[in-house]
C-alpha cells in the first residue's frame, strides 16, 4: 500500500497531464511488459501465473479466517 503523500503527488501529476502524456506513460509500461513477455520461456510464464495462486497464501488466509480461541 502506498503512502498517502505519494498517492496525492501521483494524483496531482495525473490531474495535470494531457491525454498525450497518459498515452506516453501507458505505452512505456506496455513496452516493458511486452519485452519481458517476449523474453520469457514457457516455464517462466507458468511461474508467473502460479505466483498468484500460491498454496502458502491460501493456508495463511484460512488461518486468519479461523476465530481465535480465547483462554
PQR file of N, CA, C, O and H, with PARSE charges and radii, in Angstrom:
ATOM      1  N   UNK A   1       0.847  -1.195   0.000 -0.4000 1.5000
ATOM      2  CA  UNK A   1       0.000   0.000   0.000 -0.0000 2.0000
ATOM      3  C   UNK A   1       0.883   1.246   0.000  0.5500 1.7000
ATOM      4  O   UNK A   1       1.832   1.342   0.778 -0.5500 1.4000
ATOM      5  N   UNK A   2       0.571   2.183  -0.862 -0.4000 1.5000
ATOM      6  CA  UNK A   2       1.377   3.395  -0.944 -0.0000 2.0000
ATOM      7  C   UNK A   2       1.003   4.381   0.132  0.5500 1.7000
ATOM      8  O   UNK A   2      -0.133   4.418   0.605 -0.5500 1.4000
ATOM      9  H   UNK A   2      -0.200   2.106  -1.495  0.4000 1.0000
ATOM     10  N   UNK A   3       1.984   5.183   0.511 -0.4000 1.5000
ATOM     11  CA  UNK A   3       1.720   6.244   1.472 -0.0000 2.0000
ATOM     12  C   UNK A   3       0.769   7.269   0.880  0.5500 1.7000
ATOM     13  O   UNK A   3       0.726   7.464  -0.335 -0.5500 1.4000
ATOM     14  H   UNK A   3       2.907   5.153   0.127  0.4000 1.0000
ATOM     15  N   UNK A   4       0.020   7.911   1.733 -0.4000 1.5000
ATOM     16  CA  UNK A   4      -0.962   8.907   1.283 -0.0000 2.0000
ATOM     17  C   UNK A   4      -0.280  10.038   0.525  0.5500 1.7000
ATOM     18  O   UNK A   4      -0.801  10.515  -0.483 -0.5500 1.4000
ATOM     19  H   UNK A   4       0.054   7.753   2.719  0.4000 1.0000
ATOM     20  N   UNK A   5       0.896  10.472   1.014 -0.4000 1.5000
ATOM     21  CA  UNK A   5       1.591  11.588   0.359 -0.0000 2.0000
ATOM     22  C   UNK A   5       1.984  11.230  -1.069  0.5500 1.7000
ATOM     23  O   UNK A   5       1.901  12.062  -1.972 -0.5500 1.4000
ATOM     24  H   UNK A   5       1.319  10.085   1.833  0.4000 1.0000
ATOM     25  N   UNK A   6       2.415   9.982  -1.265 -0.4000 1.5000
ATOM     26  CA  UNK A   6       2.801   9.527  -2.604 -0.0000 2.0000
ATOM     27  C   UNK A   6       1.574   9.474  -3.496  0.5500 1.7000
ATOM     28  O   UNK A   6       1.612   9.898  -4.651 -0.5500 1.4000
ATOM     29  H   UNK A   6       2.482   9.306  -0.531  0.4000 1.0000
ATOM     30  N   UNK A   7       0.473   8.943  -2.942 -0.4000 1.5000
ATOM     31  CA  UNK A   7      -0.775   8.870  -3.714 -0.0000 2.0000
ATOM     32  C   UNK A   7      -1.238  10.255  -4.139  0.5500 1.7000
ATOM     33  O   UNK A   7      -1.673  10.451  -5.274 -0.5500 1.4000
ATOM     34  H   UNK A   7       0.442   8.598  -2.004  0.4000 1.0000
ATOM     35  N   UNK A   8      -1.142  11.224  -3.217 -0.4000 1.5000
ATOM     36  CA  UNK A   8      -1.573  12.593  -3.536 -0.0000 2.0000
ATOM     37  C   UNK A   8      -0.702  13.204  -4.626  0.5500 1.7000
ATOM     38  O   UNK A   8      -1.205  13.866  -5.533 -0.5500 1.4000
ATOM     39  H   UNK A   8      -0.789  11.065  -2.296  0.4000 1.0000
ATOM     40  N   UNK A   9       0.614  12.979  -4.533 -0.4000 1.5000
ATOM     41  CA  UNK A   9       1.540  13.511  -5.537 -0.0000 2.0000
ATOM     42  C   UNK A   9       1.208  12.925  -6.904  0.5500 1.7000
ATOM     43  O   UNK A   9       1.131  13.646  -7.898 -0.5500 1.4000
ATOM     44  H   UNK A   9       1.023  12.441  -3.796  0.4000 1.0000
ATOM     45  N   UNK A  10       1.012  11.609  -6.942 -0.4000 1.5000
ATOM     46  CA  UNK A  10       0.689  10.960  -8.212 -0.0000 2.0000
ATOM     47  C   UNK A  10      -0.637  11.470  -8.761  0.5500 1.7000
ATOM     48  O   UNK A  10      -0.771  11.691  -9.965 -0.5500 1.4000
ATOM     49  H   UNK A  10       1.074  11.023  -6.134  0.4000 1.0000
ATOM     50  N   UNK A  11      -1.613  11.656  -7.884 -0.4000 1.5000
ATOM     51  CA  UNK A  11      -2.922  12.151  -8.316 -0.0000 2.0000
ATOM     52  C   UNK A  11      -2.785  13.550  -8.902  0.5500 1.7000
ATOM     53  O   UNK A  11      -3.424  13.882  -9.901 -0.5500 1.4000
ATOM     54  H   UNK A  11      -1.505  11.476  -6.906  0.4000 1.0000
ATOM     55  N   UNK A  12      -1.943  14.367  -8.267 -0.4000 1.5000
ATOM     56  CA  UNK A  12      -1.720  15.734  -8.746 -0.0000 2.0000
ATOM     57  C   UNK A  12      -1.085  15.707 -10.140  0.5500 1.7000
ATOM     58  O   UNK A  12      -1.480  16.463 -11.027 -0.5500 1.4000
ATOM     59  H   UNK A  12      -1.425  14.097  -7.455  0.4000 1.0000
ATOM     60  N   UNK A  13      -0.091  14.822 -10.320 -0.4000 1.5000
ATOM     61  CA  UNK A  13       0.574  14.701 -11.622 -0.0000 2.0000
ATOM     62  C   UNK A  13      -0.409  14.239 -12.692  0.5500 1.7000
ATOM     63  O   UNK A  13      -0.417  14.756 -13.809 -0.5500 1.4000
ATOM     64  H   UNK A  13       0.231  14.208  -9.599  0.4000 1.0000
ATOM     65  N   UNK A  14      -1.229  13.266 -12.337 -0.4000 1.5000
ATOM     66  CA  UNK A  14      -2.196  12.738 -13.305 -0.0000 2.0000
ATOM     67  C   UNK A  14      -3.237  13.796 -13.671  0.5500 1.7000
ATOM     68  O   UNK A  14      -3.697  13.854 -14.811 -0.5500 1.4000
ATOM     69  H   UNK A  14      -1.222  12.846 -11.430  0.4000 1.0000
ATOM     70  N   UNK A  15      -3.601  14.626 -12.705 -0.4000 1.5000
ATOM     71  CA  UNK A  15      -4.599  15.667 -12.966 -0.0000 2.0000
ATOM     72  C   UNK A  15      -4.067  16.674 -13.979  0.5500 1.7000
ATOM     73  O   UNK A  15      -4.818  17.192 -14.805 -0.5500 1.4000
ATOM     74  H   UNK A  15      -3.228  14.579 -11.778  0.4000 1.0000
ATOM     75  N   UNK A  16      -2.751  16.949 -13.907 -0.4000 1.5000
ATOM     76  CA  UNK A  16      -2.136  17.929 -14.809 -0.0000 2.0000
ATOM     77  C   UNK A  16      -1.912  17.377 -16.210  0.5500 1.7000
ATOM     78  O   UNK A  16      -1.913  18.131 -17.182 -0.5500 1.4000
ATOM     79  H   UNK A  16      -2.141  16.528 -13.236  0.4000 1.0000
ATOM     80  N   UNK A  17      -1.719  16.058 -16.321 -0.4000 1.5000
ATOM     81  CA  UNK A  17      -1.248  15.527 -17.596 -0.0000 2.0000
ATOM     82  C   UNK A  17      -2.322  15.522 -18.692  0.5500 1.7000
ATOM     83  O   UNK A  17      -3.515  15.353 -18.441 -0.5500 1.4000
ATOM     84  H   UNK A  17      -1.719  15.445 -15.531  0.4000 1.0000
ATOM     85  N   UNK A  18      -1.838  15.713 -19.893 -0.4000 1.5000
ATOM     86  CA  UNK A  18      -2.706  15.730 -21.069 -0.0000 2.0000
ATOM     87  C   UNK A  18      -2.925  14.290 -21.539  0.5500 1.7000
ATOM     88  O   UNK A  18      -2.185  13.397 -21.127 -0.5500 1.4000
ATOM     89  H   UNK A  18      -0.868  15.850 -20.097  0.4000 1.0000
ATOM     90  N   UNK A  19      -3.924  14.046 -22.391 -0.4000 1.5000
ATOM     91  CA  UNK A  19      -4.119  12.680 -22.900 -0.0000 2.0000
ATOM     92  C   UNK A  19      -2.872  12.106 -23.581  0.5500 1.7000
ATOM     93  O   UNK A  19      -2.628  10.901 -23.531 -0.5500 1.4000
ATOM     94  H   UNK A  19      -4.526  14.772 -22.725  0.4000 1.0000
ATOM     95  N   UNK A  20      -2.076  12.996 -24.226 -0.4000 1.5000
ATOM     96  CA  UNK A  20      -0.841  12.518 -24.879 -0.0000 2.0000
ATOM     97  C   UNK A  20       0.145  12.002 -23.835  0.5500 1.7000
ATOM     98  O   UNK A  20       0.799  10.979 -24.037 -0.5500 1.4000
ATOM     99  H   UNK A  20      -2.275  13.975 -24.267  0.4000 1.0000
ATOM    100  N   UNK A  21       0.245  12.730 -22.701 -0.4000 1.5000
ATOM    101  CA  UNK A  21       1.142  12.284 -21.625 -0.0000 2.0000
ATOM    102  C   UNK A  21       0.704  10.917 -21.098  0.5500 1.7000
ATOM    103  O   UNK A  21       1.526  10.035 -20.850 -0.5500 1.4000
ATOM    104  H   UNK A  21      -0.286  13.561 -22.537  0.4000 1.0000
ATOM    105  N   UNK A  22      -0.606  10.767 -20.935 -0.4000 1.5000
ATOM    106  CA  UNK A  22      -1.136   9.496 -20.436 -0.0000 2.0000
ATOM    107  C   UNK A  22      -0.761   8.364 -21.380  0.5500 1.7000
ATOM    108  O   UNK A  22      -0.330   7.296 -20.944 -0.5500 1.4000
ATOM    109  H   UNK A  22      -1.274  11.483 -21.137  0.4000 1.0000
ATOM    110  N   UNK A  23      -0.930   8.606 -22.682 -0.4000 1.5000
ATOM    111  CA  UNK A  23      -0.587   7.585 -23.673 -0.0000 2.0000
ATOM    112  C   UNK A  23       0.892   7.228 -23.596  0.5500 1.7000
ATOM    113  O   UNK A  23       1.257   6.056 -23.677 -0.5500 1.4000
ATOM    114  H   UNK A  23      -1.280   9.473 -23.036  0.4000 1.0000
ATOM    115  N   UNK A  24       1.744   8.244 -23.437 -0.4000 1.5000
ATOM    116  CA  UNK A  24       3.188   8.002 -23.354 -0.0000 2.0000
ATOM    117  C   UNK A  24       3.509   7.138 -22.133  0.5500 1.7000
ATOM    118  O   UNK A  24       4.269   6.174 -22.226 -0.5500 1.4000
ATOM    119  H   UNK A  24       1.446   9.196 -23.371  0.4000 1.0000
ATOM    120  N   UNK A  25       2.923   7.493 -20.991 -0.4000 1.5000
ATOM    121  CA  UNK A  25       3.197   6.763 -19.751 -0.0000 2.0000
ATOM    122  C   UNK A  25       2.739   5.314 -19.882  0.5500 1.7000
ATOM    123  O   UNK A  25       3.471   4.386 -19.537 -0.5500 1.4000
ATOM    124  H   UNK A  25       2.305   8.276 -20.915  0.4000 1.0000
ATOM    125  N   UNK A  26       1.522   5.134 -20.384 -0.4000 1.5000
ATOM    126  CA  UNK A  26       0.980   3.784 -20.536 -0.0000 2.0000
ATOM    127  C   UNK A  26       1.783   2.988 -21.560  0.5500 1.7000
ATOM    128  O   UNK A  26       2.013   1.792 -21.382 -0.5500 1.4000
ATOM    129  H   UNK A  26       0.928   5.888 -20.664  0.4000 1.0000
ATOM    130  N   UNK A  27       2.207   3.654 -22.632 -0.4000 1.5000
ATOM    131  CA  UNK A  27       2.957   2.971 -23.686 -0.0000 2.0000
ATOM    132  C   UNK A  27       4.293   2.459 -23.159  0.5500 1.7000
ATOM    133  O   UNK A  27       4.715   1.355 -23.503 -0.5500 1.4000
ATOM    134  H   UNK A  27       2.020   4.625 -22.778  0.4000 1.0000
ATOM    135  N   UNK A  28       4.963   3.263 -22.321 -0.4000 1.5000
ATOM    136  CA  UNK A  28       6.271   2.833 -21.816 -0.0000 2.0000
ATOM    137  C   UNK A  28       6.109   1.609 -20.920  0.5500 1.7000
ATOM    138  O   UNK A  28       6.928   0.692 -20.963 -0.5500 1.4000
ATOM    139  H   UNK A  28       4.620   4.160 -22.041  0.4000 1.0000
ATOM    140  N   UNK A  29       5.054   1.595 -20.111 -0.4000 1.5000
ATOM    141  CA  UNK A  29       4.802   0.425 -19.259 -0.0000 2.0000
ATOM    142  C   UNK A  29       4.479  -0.773 -20.127  0.5500 1.7000
ATOM    143  O   UNK A  29       4.978  -1.874 -19.894 -0.5500 1.4000
ATOM    144  H   UNK A  29       4.389   2.341 -20.076  0.4000 1.0000
ATOM    145  N   UNK A  30       3.634  -0.553 -21.139 -0.4000 1.5000
ATOM    146  CA  UNK A  30       3.228  -1.639 -22.033 -0.0000 2.0000
ATOM    147  C   UNK A  30       4.447  -2.222 -22.736  0.5500 1.7000
ATOM    148  O   UNK A  30       4.549  -3.439 -22.891 -0.5500 1.4000
ATOM    149  H   UNK A  30       3.229   0.342 -21.328  0.4000 1.0000
ATOM    150  N   UNK A  31       5.382  -1.354 -23.167 -0.4000 1.5000
ATOM    151  CA  UNK A  31       6.575  -1.832 -23.871 -0.0000 2.0000
ATOM    152  C   UNK A  31       7.420  -2.717 -22.972  0.5500 1.7000
ATOM    153  O   UNK A  31       7.890  -3.770 -23.402 -0.5500 1.4000
ATOM    154  H   UNK A  31       5.299  -0.366 -23.040  0.4000 1.0000
ATOM    155  N   UNK A  32       7.620  -2.296 -21.716 -0.4000 1.5000
ATOM    156  CA  UNK A  32       8.446  -3.107 -20.816 -0.0000 2.0000
ATOM    157  C   UNK A  32       7.789  -4.454 -20.566  0.5500 1.7000
ATOM    158  O   UNK A  32       8.465  -5.482 -20.536 -0.5500 1.4000
ATOM    159  H   UNK A  32       7.239  -1.440 -21.366  0.4000 1.0000
ATOM    160  N   UNK A  33       6.469  -4.451 -20.386 -0.4000 1.5000
ATOM    161  CA  UNK A  33       5.762  -5.718 -20.158 -0.0000 2.0000
ATOM    162  C   UNK A  33       5.891  -6.615 -21.377  0.5500 1.7000
ATOM    163  O   UNK A  33       6.169  -7.807 -21.246 -0.5500 1.4000
ATOM    164  H   UNK A  33       5.920  -3.616 -20.411  0.4000 1.0000
ATOM    165  N   UNK A  34       5.690  -6.043 -22.575 -0.4000 1.5000
ATOM    166  CA  UNK A  34       5.800  -6.844 -23.799 -0.0000 2.0000
ATOM    167  C   UNK A  34       7.207  -7.402 -23.975  0.5500 1.7000
ATOM    168  O   UNK A  34       7.377  -8.543 -24.406 -0.5500 1.4000
ATOM    169  H   UNK A  34       5.464  -5.075 -22.681  0.4000 1.0000
ATOM    170  N   UNK A  35       8.225  -6.591 -23.638 -0.4000 1.5000
ATOM    171  CA  UNK A  35       9.603  -7.056 -23.773 -0.0000 2.0000
ATOM    172  C   UNK A  35       9.866  -8.228 -22.829  0.5500 1.7000
ATOM    173  O   UNK A  35      10.483  -9.220 -23.218 -0.5500 1.4000
ATOM    174  H   UNK A  35       8.087  -5.665 -23.288  0.4000 1.0000
ATOM    175  N   UNK A  36       9.396  -8.110 -21.585 -0.4000 1.5000
ATOM    176  CA  UNK A  36       9.586  -9.198 -20.632 -0.0000 2.0000
ATOM    177  C   UNK A  36       8.887 -10.465 -21.099  0.5500 1.7000
ATOM    178  O   UNK A  36       9.445 -11.560 -21.013 -0.5500 1.4000
ATOM    179  H   UNK A  36       8.895  -7.304 -21.268  0.4000 1.0000
ATOM    180  N   UNK A  37       7.652 -10.310 -21.599 -0.4000 1.5000
ATOM    181  CA  UNK A  37       6.887 -11.473 -22.058 -0.0000 2.0000
ATOM    182  C   UNK A  37       7.574 -12.126 -23.256  0.5500 1.7000
ATOM    183  O   UNK A  37       7.564 -13.350 -23.387 -0.5500 1.4000
ATOM    184  H   UNK A  37       7.200  -9.421 -21.668  0.4000 1.0000
ATOM    185  N   UNK A  38       8.171 -11.311 -24.132 -0.4000 1.5000
ATOM    186  CA  UNK A  38       8.843 -11.850 -25.312 -0.0000 2.0000
ATOM    187  C   UNK A  38      10.067 -12.663 -24.907  0.5500 1.7000
ATOM    188  O   UNK A  38      10.391 -13.664 -25.546 -0.5500 1.4000
ATOM    189  H   UNK A  38       8.180 -10.317 -24.026  0.4000 1.0000
ATOM    190  N   UNK A  39      10.754 -12.226 -23.830 -0.4000 1.5000
ATOM    191  CA  UNK A  39      11.979 -12.907 -23.396 -0.0000 2.0000
ATOM    192  C   UNK A  39      11.695 -14.165 -22.592  0.5500 1.7000
ATOM    193  O   UNK A  39      12.549 -15.049 -22.518 -0.5500 1.4000
ATOM    194  H   UNK A  39      10.491 -11.413 -23.311  0.4000 1.0000
ATOM    195  N   UNK A  40      10.512 -14.267 -21.985 -0.4000 1.5000
ATOM    196  CA  UNK A  40      10.299 -15.368 -21.047 -0.0000 2.0000
ATOM    197  C   UNK A  40       9.965 -16.690 -21.739  0.5500 1.7000
ATOM    198  O   UNK A  40       9.336 -16.741 -22.796 -0.5500 1.4000
ATOM    199  H   UNK A  40       9.819 -13.549 -22.045  0.4000 1.0000
ATOM    200  N   UNK A  41      10.423 -17.747 -21.082 -0.4000 1.5000
ATOM    201  CA  UNK A  41      10.182 -19.101 -21.578 -0.0000 2.0000
ATOM    202  C   UNK A  41       8.829 -19.589 -21.049  0.5500 1.7000
ATOM    203  O   UNK A  41       8.274 -18.971 -20.140 -0.5500 1.4000
ATOM    204  H   UNK A  41      10.935 -17.705 -20.224  0.4000 1.0000
ATOM    205  N   UNK A  42       8.291 -20.675 -21.594 -0.4000 1.5000
ATOM    206  CA  UNK A  42       7.017 -21.195 -21.060 -0.0000 2.0000
ATOM    207  C   UNK A  42       7.069 -21.495 -19.558  0.5500 1.7000
ATOM    208  O   UNK A  42       6.073 -21.337 -18.852 -0.5500 1.4000
ATOM    209  H   UNK A  42       8.742 -21.177 -22.332  0.4000 1.0000
ATOM    210  N   UNK A  43       8.254 -21.935 -19.073 -0.4000 1.5000
ATOM    211  CA  UNK A  43       8.386 -22.218 -17.633 -0.0000 2.0000
ATOM    212  C   UNK A  43       8.212 -20.934 -16.820  0.5500 1.7000
ATOM    213  O   UNK A  43       7.559 -20.931 -15.777 -0.5500 1.4000
ATOM    214  H   UNK A  43       9.063 -22.064 -19.646  0.4000 1.0000
ATOM    215  N   UNK A  44       8.809 -19.838 -17.315 -0.4000 1.5000
ATOM    216  CA  UNK A  44       8.667 -18.549 -16.640 -0.0000 2.0000
ATOM    217  C   UNK A  44       7.205 -18.115 -16.595  0.5500 1.7000
ATOM    218  O   UNK A  44       6.729 -17.590 -15.588 -0.5500 1.4000
ATOM    219  H   UNK A  44       9.340 -19.841 -18.163  0.4000 1.0000
ATOM    220  N   UNK A  45       6.504 -18.344 -17.701 -0.4000 1.5000
ATOM    221  CA  UNK A  45       5.093 -17.983 -17.773 -0.0000 2.0000
ATOM    222  C   UNK A  45       4.314 -18.738 -16.709  0.5500 1.7000
ATOM    223  O   UNK A  45       3.484 -18.163 -16.005 -0.5500 1.4000
ATOM    224  H   UNK A  45       6.891 -18.771 -18.519  0.4000 1.0000
ATOM    225  N   UNK A  46       4.591 -20.034 -16.601 -0.4000 1.5000
ATOM    226  CA  UNK A  46       3.900 -20.848 -15.596 -0.0000 2.0000
ATOM    227  C   UNK A  46       4.193 -20.345 -14.198  0.5500 1.7000
ATOM    228  O   UNK A  46       3.294 -20.272 -13.359 -0.5500 1.4000
ATOM    229  H   UNK A  46       5.265 -20.501 -17.174  0.4000 1.0000
ATOM    230  N   UNK A  47       5.464 -19.992 -13.938 -0.4000 1.5000
ATOM    231  CA  UNK A  47       5.836 -19.480 -12.622 -0.0000 2.0000
ATOM    232  C   UNK A  47       5.100 -18.190 -12.313  0.5500 1.7000
ATOM    233  O   UNK A  47       4.596 -17.996 -11.207 -0.5500 1.4000
ATOM    234  H   UNK A  47       6.193 -20.052 -14.619  0.4000 1.0000
ATOM    235  N   UNK A  48       5.042 -17.299 -13.314 -0.4000 1.5000
ATOM    236  CA  UNK A  48       4.392 -16.010 -13.113 -0.0000 2.0000
ATOM    237  C   UNK A  48       2.910 -16.212 -12.796  0.5500 1.7000
ATOM    238  O   UNK A  48       2.359 -15.566 -11.905 -0.5500 1.4000
ATOM    239  H   UNK A  48       5.451 -17.456 -14.213  0.4000 1.0000
ATOM    240  N   UNK A  49       2.281 -17.117 -13.537 -0.4000 1.5000
ATOM    241  CA  UNK A  49       0.852 -17.365 -13.314 -0.0000 2.0000
ATOM    242  C   UNK A  49       0.628 -18.064 -11.979  0.5500 1.7000
ATOM    243  O   UNK A  49      -0.346 -17.778 -11.282 -0.5500 1.4000
ATOM    244  H   UNK A  49       2.729 -17.642 -14.261  0.4000 1.0000
ATOM    245  N   UNK A  50       1.532 -18.982 -11.618 -0.4000 1.5000
ATOM    246  CA  UNK A  50       1.367 -19.745 -10.385 -0.0000 2.0000
ATOM    247  C   UNK A  50       1.566 -18.866  -9.159  0.5500 1.7000
ATOM    248  O   UNK A  50       1.016 -19.151  -8.095 -0.5500 1.4000
ATOM    249  H   UNK A  50       2.323 -19.214 -12.184  0.4000 1.0000
ATOM    250  N   UNK A  51       2.351 -17.795  -9.300 -0.4000 1.5000
ATOM    251  CA  UNK A  51       2.638 -16.952  -8.140 -0.0000 2.0000
ATOM    252  C   UNK A  51       1.372 -16.301  -7.592  0.5500 1.7000
ATOM    253  O   UNK A  51       1.330 -15.914  -6.424 -0.5500 1.4000
ATOM    254  H   UNK A  51       2.797 -17.563 -10.164  0.4000 1.0000
ATOM    255  N   UNK A  52       0.338 -16.177  -8.429 -0.4000 1.5000
ATOM    256  CA  UNK A  52      -0.923 -15.604  -7.957 -0.0000 2.0000
ATOM    257  C   UNK A  52      -1.678 -16.587  -7.072  0.5500 1.7000
ATOM    258  O   UNK A  52      -2.482 -16.188  -6.230 -0.5500 1.4000
ATOM    259  H   UNK A  52       0.372 -16.491  -9.378  0.4000 1.0000
ATOM    260  N   UNK A  53      -1.414 -17.870  -7.271 -0.4000 1.5000
ATOM    261  CA  UNK A  53      -2.188 -18.890  -6.571 -0.0000 2.0000
ATOM    262  C   UNK A  53      -1.274 -19.773  -5.731  0.5500 1.7000
ATOM    263  O   UNK A  53      -1.350 -20.999  -5.805 -0.5500 1.4000
ATOM    264  H   UNK A  53      -0.761 -18.194  -7.955  0.4000 1.0000
ATOM    265  N   UNK A  54      -0.428 -19.164  -4.948 -0.4000 1.5000
ATOM    266  CA  UNK A  54       0.475 -19.951  -4.115 -0.0000 2.0000
ATOM    267  C   UNK A  54      -0.318 -20.629  -3.005  0.5500 1.7000
ATOM    268  O   UNK A  54      -1.118 -19.980  -2.332 -0.5500 1.4000
ATOM    269  H   UNK A  54      -0.366 -18.168  -4.888  0.4000 1.0000
ATOM    270  N   UNK A  55      -0.105 -21.920  -2.809 -0.4000 1.5000
ATOM    271  CA  UNK A  55      -0.855 -22.600  -1.747 -0.0000 2.0000
ATOM    272  C   UNK A  55      -0.558 -22.016  -0.376  0.5500 1.7000
ATOM    273  O   UNK A  55      -1.432 -22.008   0.490 -0.5500 1.4000
ATOM    274  H   UNK A  55       0.545 -22.447  -3.356  0.4000 1.0000
ATOM    275  N   UNK A  56       0.674 -21.520  -0.161 -0.4000 1.5000
ATOM    276  CA  UNK A  56       1.015 -20.955   1.150 -0.0000 2.0000
ATOM    277  C   UNK A  56       0.111 -19.764   1.470  0.5500 1.7000
ATOM    278  O   UNK A  56      -0.304 -19.583   2.615 -0.5500 1.4000
ATOM    279  H   UNK A  56       1.384 -21.526  -0.865  0.4000 1.0000
ATOM    280  N   UNK A  57      -0.193 -18.949   0.444 -0.4000 1.5000
ATOM    281  CA  UNK A  57      -1.082 -17.815   0.660 -0.0000 2.0000
ATOM    282  C   UNK A  57      -2.477 -18.288   1.051  0.5500 1.7000
ATOM    283  O   UNK A  57      -3.129 -17.696   1.911 -0.5500 1.4000
ATOM    284  H   UNK A  57       0.144 -19.097  -0.486  0.4000 1.0000
ATOM    285  N   UNK A  58      -2.924 -19.357   0.409 -0.4000 1.5000
ATOM    286  CA  UNK A  58      -4.248 -19.897   0.724 -0.0000 2.0000
ATOM    287  C   UNK A  58      -4.295 -20.353   2.182  0.5500 1.7000
ATOM    288  O   UNK A  58      -5.268 -20.097   2.890 -0.5500 1.4000
ATOM    289  H   UNK A  58      -2.395 -19.838  -0.290  0.4000 1.0000
ATOM    290  N   UNK A  59      -3.219 -21.039   2.626 -0.4000 1.5000
ATOM    291  CA  UNK A  59      -3.173 -21.525   4.003 -0.0000 2.0000
ATOM    292  C   UNK A  59      -3.212 -20.370   4.992  0.5500 1.7000
ATOM    293  O   UNK A  59      -3.912 -20.432   6.003 -0.5500 1.4000
ATOM    294  H   UNK A  59      -2.429 -21.247   2.050  0.4000 1.0000
ATOM    295  N   UNK A  60      -2.447 -19.302   4.693 -0.4000 1.5000
ATOM    296  CA  UNK A  60      -2.420 -18.146   5.585 -0.0000 2.0000
ATOM    297  C   UNK A  60      -3.799 -17.526   5.714  0.5500 1.7000
ATOM    298  O   UNK A  60      -4.222 -17.140   6.804 -0.5500 1.4000
ATOM    299  H   UNK A  60      -1.879 -19.251   3.872  0.4000 1.0000
ATOM    300  N   UNK A  61      -4.501 -17.434   4.578 -0.4000 1.5000
ATOM    301  CA  UNK A  61      -5.842 -16.856   4.587 -0.0000 2.0000
ATOM    302  C   UNK A  61      -6.784 -17.695   5.438  0.5500 1.7000
ATOM    303  O   UNK A  61      -7.604 -17.158   6.182 -0.5500 1.4000
ATOM    304  H   UNK A  61      -4.157 -17.747   3.692  0.4000 1.0000
ATOM    305  N   UNK A  62      -6.661 -19.032   5.322 -0.4000 1.5000
ATOM    306  CA  UNK A  62      -7.521 -19.913   6.102 -0.0000 2.0000
ATOM    307  C   UNK A  62      -7.245 -19.747   7.596  0.5500 1.7000
ATOM    308  O   UNK A  62      -8.164 -19.736   8.415 -0.5500 1.4000
ATOM    309  H   UNK A  62      -5.995 -19.468   4.717  0.4000 1.0000
ATOM    310  N   UNK A  63      -5.963 -19.620   7.934 -0.4000 1.5000
ATOM    311  CA  UNK A  63      -5.609 -19.449   9.336 -0.0000 2.0000
ATOM    312  C   UNK A  63      -6.174 -18.146   9.884  0.5500 1.7000
ATOM    313  O   UNK A  63      -6.647 -18.095  11.019 -0.5500 1.4000
ATOM    314  H   UNK A  63      -5.216 -19.630   7.269  0.4000 1.0000
ATOM    315  N   UNK A  64      -6.124 -17.090   9.071 -0.4000 1.5000
ATOM    316  CA  UNK A  64      -6.632 -15.794   9.501 -0.0000 2.0000
ATOM    317  C   UNK A  64      -8.134 -15.836   9.734  0.5500 1.7000
ATOM    318  O   UNK A  64      -8.648 -15.184  10.643 -0.5500 1.4000
ATOM    319  H   UNK A  64      -5.740 -17.131   8.149  0.4000 1.0000
ATOM    320  N   UNK A  65      -8.836 -16.605   8.911 -0.4000 1.5000
ATOM    321  CA  UNK A  65     -10.294 -16.656   8.998 -0.0000 2.0000
ATOM    322  C   UNK A  65     -10.771 -17.371  10.255  0.5500 1.7000
ATOM    323  O   UNK A  65     -11.861 -17.090  10.754 -0.5500 1.4000
ATOM    324  H   UNK A  65      -8.419 -17.135   8.172  0.4000 1.0000
ATOM    325  N   UNK A  66      -9.951 -18.305  10.776 -0.4000 1.5000
ATOM    326  CA  UNK A  66     -10.374 -19.067  11.948 -0.0000 2.0000
ATOM    327  C   UNK A  66     -10.472 -18.151  13.164  0.5500 1.7000
ATOM    328  O   UNK A  66      -9.564 -17.358  13.414 -0.5500 1.4000
ATOM    329  H   UNK A  66      -9.065 -18.533  10.371  0.4000 1.0000
ATOM    330  N   UNK A  67     -11.559 -18.250  13.918 -0.4000 1.5000
ATOM    331  CA  UNK A  67     -11.663 -17.408  15.115 -0.0000 2.0000
ATOM    332  C   UNK A  67     -10.639 -17.843  16.159  0.5500 1.7000
ATOM    333  O   UNK A  67     -10.358 -19.032  16.310 -0.5500 1.4000
ATOM    334  H   UNK A  67     -12.296 -18.894  13.715  0.4000 1.0000
ATOM    335  N   UNK A  68     -10.101 -16.895  16.856 -0.4000 1.5000
ATOM    336  CA  UNK A  68      -9.102 -17.211  17.885 -0.0000 2.0000
ATOM    337  C   UNK A  68      -9.783 -17.805  19.103  0.5500 1.7000
ATOM    338  O   UNK A  68     -10.855 -17.365  19.516 -0.5500 1.4000
ATOM    339  H   UNK A  68     -10.329 -15.929  16.734  0.4000 1.0000
ATOM    340  N   UNK A  69      -9.145 -18.801  19.660 -0.4000 1.5000
ATOM    341  CA  UNK A  69      -9.679 -19.436  20.858 -0.0000 2.0000
ATOM    342  C   UNK A  69      -9.173 -18.643  22.054  0.5500 1.7000
ATOM    343  O   UNK A  69      -7.969 -18.557  22.295 -0.5500 1.4000
ATOM    344  H   UNK A  69      -8.273 -19.159  19.324  0.4000 1.0000
ATOM    345  N   UNK A  70     -10.102 -18.071  22.793 -0.4000 1.5000
ATOM    346  CA  UNK A  70      -9.690 -17.275  23.951 -0.0000 2.0000
ATOM    347  C   UNK A  70      -9.508 -18.177  25.156  0.5500 1.7000
ATOM    348  O   UNK A  70     -10.340 -19.039  25.439 -0.5500 1.4000
ATOM    349  H   UNK A  70     -11.080 -18.141  22.597  0.4000 1.0000
ATOM    350  N   UNK A  71      -8.380 -17.958  25.879 -0.4000 1.5000
ATOM    351  CA  UNK A  71      -8.095 -18.787  27.054 -0.0000 2.0000
ATOM    352  C   UNK A  71      -8.286 -17.979  28.307  0.5500 1.7000
ATOM    353  O   UNK A  71      -8.096 -18.493  29.409 -0.5500 1.4000
ATOM    354  H   UNK A  71      -7.704 -17.258  25.649  0.4000 1.0000
TER
END
